[in-house]
């Protein structure tokens, strides 16, 4: 049976340069590789990899249509909240959930929902 080795989201956008800038300047991803002519970029932050791409001409793409959110597990959610709460559009404020996570969510420049969370069991160990 095939083994799955990794997965990373590909964010489609009509605002290629603006989107790459959001992930580099706001979320502090590093640019690993890009092709500005073909409008794709590969970015990474720690162990998280993402791709930004302008959809091909063959794809029907008028606006974002992802029916969910992109969830990132982080090691200091409260610190990240402090960094992002005044420079991004907030979807949900930071809170501790009934299911044992401390989390919040923002919108990226395209309207994609990005969630950030940390198990409260990890937060207790840090204090």
Long-range contacts (C-beta under 8 A, 24 or more apart in sequence): 6-49, 8-48, 8-49, 8-50, 8-51, 9-50, 9-51, 9-70, 10-50, 10-51, 10-52, 10-53, 11-50, 11-51, 11-52, 11-53, 11-108, 11-110, 11-112, 12-53, 12-54, 12-55, 12-59, 12-61, 12-64, 13-52, 13-53, 13-54, 13-110, 14-54, 14-55, 14-61, 15-109, 15-110, 16-41, 16-52, 16-53, 16-54, 18-109, 19-52, 19-108, 19-109, 19-110, 20-52, 22-108, 22-109, 23-50, 23-52, 23-108, 26-84, 26-87, 26-88, 27-84, 27-114, 48-72, 63-111, 64-110, 64-111, 64-112, 66-112, 68-113, 69-105, 69-112, 69-113, 69-114, 69-115, 70-112, 70-113, 70-114, 70-115, 71-115, 71-116, 71-117, 72-114, 72-115, 72-116, 72-117, 73-117, 73-118, 74-116, 74-117, 74-118, 75-118, 75-122, 76-118, 76-126, 77-102, 77-103, 77-104, 77-116, 77-117, 77-118, 77-123, 78-102, 78-123, 80-116, 81-116, 91-115, 96-120
